[in-house]
Amino acid sequence: MRILVAPDKFAGTLTAVEAAEAIAAGWRRRAPDDELDLAPMADGGPGFVDVLHAALGGELHVVTVEAVHGEEVPATVLRVGDTAYVESAQSCGLHLMTDGHAEFATTSGVGELVLAAVDGGATRVVVGLGGSGTNDGGAGFLAALGATSDGILDCGPVCFDRLSTVDLGPARERLAGVELVMASDVDIPLTGLFGATKTFGPQKGITEDRIAEVDGWLEQLARATDWRTALEKGAGAAGGLGYALLCLGARREPGIELVAGAVRLAERARTADLVVTGEGAFDFSSRSGKVPYGVAAIAAEALRPCIALAGQVLVGSREMRALGVESAYSLVDLVGEERAFADPSGSLSDLAARVARTWSG
């Protein structure tokens, strides 16, 4: 059989590349004659640059940028021809929020990454959004690119309460002639009941009693900048970093579609007999632009069955099929939670070997 292995990362344990290799190793133990095609995937969040580098080649440039609270961190720009790819999570990711203070966290480092790409000669910059720990509406990003205001843009939303004007002119001039693309599958607006703060604030440490005030600060930023853009789909992505990109004329492209196109996933699915995807937690939220749902949709178009291997499976068979997945298999159910976290690669290999016995041949 020809098996296409196209997983996302297993958050906190395995990158998408590591997950694909672990699945392949286990599958080969059980079905050594099968032909395996590895296509690690990403949706714009953590792993975005690594996956694209594996698929497209290109040159990696490491730069030092500002992280969420002003500390310096290394980040990577991938250059492929005239296009540069950057991953916002490398400088404002949730994993950098050691103290959980999203109200004081900034996206300045993402702006510095874009500047590094432009200074390196890129005329098209694709910014992967996802896995952010910030909630500043992209104000720090705008400041790093040269935007000015009558307040402070780069110290988190806590500084927006007295903000009244933001001048985007210098930032737009800095990016003149550069095409901006935001890779994101999140389609929420900046503020309101379905906005960035209400939807994702709690996972970034913003408590329920603080949500209304923090959301109000983002409204203040929007009134000072461009209120109409705050209502657009995707403005709330990455804690509002999508809003800042849209304000600068960025074009929104679903992250999973962008990566799938780069790795030629549809073409590779048509030559496979079975498609295997996976992620850390397979639940109904996987429908919201996550990798397994996108991979399953491509498999369905190719008339190929798709199965999922996951750390945990939190949906029943009916919901699973609604997501386009024939069967899903849980790492925790097979080896237990302790071993799943202690030896994620070996555990995933064991799960893949068990699944191969059912599906191969």
N, C-alpha and C positions, 0 to 999 in steps of 0.2 A: 504494500500500500504506500501511497504518497501522502505524507502528513505535513500540513502547514501548521507550524507552532508560532502563535502570535499573541503572547501575553502582555499585559501591562506589568508594572512593578508590583511587588507585594510590599506595600508601604511599611517601612520600618525594618524590613528584613532583607529583601532581595530587589535589586534593580531589574528592569525588564530584560536586560541582556542576561543577567544571572538566572532569572526565572526560566527563560527560554532554554538555556544550556542545561539547567537541572531537569526540566521536563524531557529534553532530548536524551539525556544520560539514562534516565529511568526507562524511557520507552525502548531504547536500544537494548537494554538488558532483557526485556521480555520479547521484543520483536526485532531482532538484529537485521533482518532482511528488509525492513521498511525503509523507505527513502524519506528523510526528514529535511524540511525546509524551514529554517529559523528566521522569523521576522518579528523581533522585539518591537513593541508598540508604545506609544505615549499619546496623551491628549493635550499637551501644552504645559502640563505640570512637571514635577520632578522627573528627570530622565529624558526630557524633550531633546536636549542637545545631544546626549549620548546616542539615542536611538537614531537621530538624523545623521550623525557622524558615521555610525555603522552602516547606514543605508546609502548615503551620498558621498562619503569620503570628505574631501575638503581639508581645510587647515584649522586647527584649534589654536586660539590665542588666549592665554591666561592673563587676566588683568585683576588688579586689586581695587575693590570698590567698597563703598560704605554699606554696612548692613543696617538692620532695623533700628538699632539704637546708637548708631554712630561708630561702632567698632568696624574694623577693616576685615574683609573676607576675600578670598580668591574666587573668581568667577570666570566663565569661559565664553568666548565668542567663537562660533563656528562660521567660517567663511567658505562659501561655495560659489565661485565665480564672483559676480557682483552682488550676491545676496549674503547677508549675515543673519544668523539665527542666535537669539539669546533667550535665556530661560529665567524668568523673573524670580522663581523660587530660589535661585542660587544666591540672591542678595536679600530677598524679603520673605523667604519661606517660613512656614510654621515651625520647622525644625530649629530655626534661629531664635525663636521666641522663648528664651530660657526663663524669663521672668513673667511672661504672659501679659505684659503691658501694651496691648494693641493701641490704646489711646495715645501712647507716646511714640509709636513706631512709624517709621518713614520708608517711602519707596525711592529714596534718592539714589540708591545703588543701581536700580534698574535704569534710571536716566543716564547714569555714568556708563553703564554697559552699552546703551544705544549710542552715546557719544563716541565711545571707543570703536564701535563698529563703523560709524560714519567717518571718523578720523582715519580709519584704516582703508577707506575708499569704497565702502559699500554704498550702493545706490538704492538698495531695497533691504529693509530690516524687518525681520519677522520676530515678534516678541511672543513667546509662549507664556500663557497665563494659567495659573493653577497652583494649588498648594501654598497659597500665601498666608502669612501671619499678620499682615497689615490691614488697616482699615482707614486709610487717609485720603481716599478718593483720588489717589495718584498725585497729590499735591507735591510731595517730595520729588517725584519723577519730573514734574513740570519745572520745579525750581532748579533741578540739576541741569536741565536743558536751557535755562536762562530766563524762565518766566519770573516776573516780579509782581509784588503786591504791596498793599499797605499794612500787611501783617506778616506772619511767619508761616511759610509753607512747608518747611522741612523738619518739623518737630512733632508730627502726628496731629490727629484731629482735635486734640485738646487745645490747640492754638488757633482754631478757626472762629471762636466765638465773636471776635471783633473784626473779622475780615470783611471788607466791603468791596474791594476791587482787586482783580487779578489781570495782569497784562500778559497775554500769550504771544505778543508780537515777537519778542526776542527768541522764544523757543521755535516759533514757526520759521523765522529767518534762519535759525541754526540748522533746520532740517529742510531747507529749500532744495527742491530737486530730489528728495529722498522719498521713496514709497514706503509707508509704514503699514504693516499687517499685524493684527492681533489674532493669535491662534487661541481660541477659547470656545468651549461648548456651553458656557454659562450665559443665559439670555435674560437675566434679571436687570431691572433698572438700578440706578444708583441708590435711591432712597425709598422710604415708604414701607408698607407692610410686606412687600416682597423684595425689598432692596437688600443691599450688601450687608448692612448692620444686622437687620432682623434675621436674615437667612443664614449668614455665616459667622456673625459676631460671637455667638456663644462658644463655638469651637476655638475661637481665638482669645478666649478669656474675658470677653465682655459680658458681664453678668446681666441678668434679666432687668434688674432695676436701673441699669446704666444704658440700655439700648435706646430708649427714647431720646436721651440727651445727646448721645454720640451720633445718632441719626440726624438730629437737629444740626449738629456741627457740619455734617456733610451737606445738608440743605443750604447752610450758610455759604459753604464753598461753591456750590452750584449757582446760587444767586449772584455771587461775585464773579463768576466765570462764564458759564453758559448753561442756563437752566434747561433749555430745550434739549440739549444733548444728554442731560441727566436722565431723561425719560426713555432714551433709546435702548433697545435690546443689547445686552452685553455691557452696559455702563457699570453695572455692579460687579462685574467679574474681578477677581483678585482684590477684593476690598475696595473696589472703585478705581483700580488702576486702568480698567477698561474705559472708564469715563475720561481719564486724562488722555489716553491714546485717541479716543474718538474726537476729543476736542482739537487734536492736532491733525485730524483728517485721516486717521488710520482706517483701513478696511478690515472688517471682521470676517474671519474665516474659521469654520469649525475646526478645532485642533485635531480631532480624530481623522477628519477628511484630509487635512493637510498632510498628516503623517502617512496615512494610508496611500495617498497619491505618491508621496516621495518614495515609499518602499514598494510600490507597484503591487499593493495587496490584492486588488481585484484580479489582476492578471495571474498572480501566483495561486489564488484560490481556485481559479478555473482549471488549473493543472493538478490540483490535489484531490484526493479521495475523501479526506477528512480534515476539518479545521479545528485546532485546539487553541483556546484562549484561556485567560485567567487573570486573577487579581487577588488582593489580600482579602477583601470581604465582598462576596457576591450577594447583593441584595437588590431590592426594587429600585433603589436610587441609581443602580447601574444603568438605568434607562436614560438618565440625564446626561447624555453626552460622554459616558465613560467608555473605555476601550472595549470591554466584552460586548456591549450592545452594538457598537460600531462594527466590530469584527464579525459578529453574528449576522448583521444586516448585509455585509459584503458576501459572506458565505451563502446566505439565502439567495442573493442575486445570481450567484454562480451555481445555484442548485446543489450545494454541498452541505452535508450535516456539520453542525458546530457543537462542540462540547466545551465545558469550562472546568478548570481546576482552580480551586480557591482555598485560601486559608480557612475561611468559614463560608458556608452556604446558608443564607438566611431567607431563602424564598422556597415556596413549594413548587411542585411540578407545573401547576397551572401558570403561575407567575413566570417560571423559568421559560416556558414555551412562549409566553407573551414577549419575552426578551429575545426570542429567536434561538434559544439554546436547547438542544435535545436533552442533555443530561448535565448535571453539575456535581462535582465531587469535592468533598471537604477534607482538607489536610488535618484539621483538628479532630474530626471524627475518626480518621484512620490512626493517627499516632498520638493524639492527645495534645493539649495546649502547651504543656511544658516542653515536650520535645519539638513541637512545631516551631517554637521560638528559639530553642537552644540550637537546633540544627535545621534551619529552614531549607537549605539546599538539599541535604540528604533526605529530609522528610518529603519534599516535593518530588524528588526522584523516585522514592518508594511509591508515592501516590500515582505517579505517571506509569510506573511498571504495572501496578494493579489495574489501572484503567486500560492499558494496552492489551491486557489479557482479554478484556471484554470487546474491544473495538478493532483490534488488528486481525486481519485475515478472516 
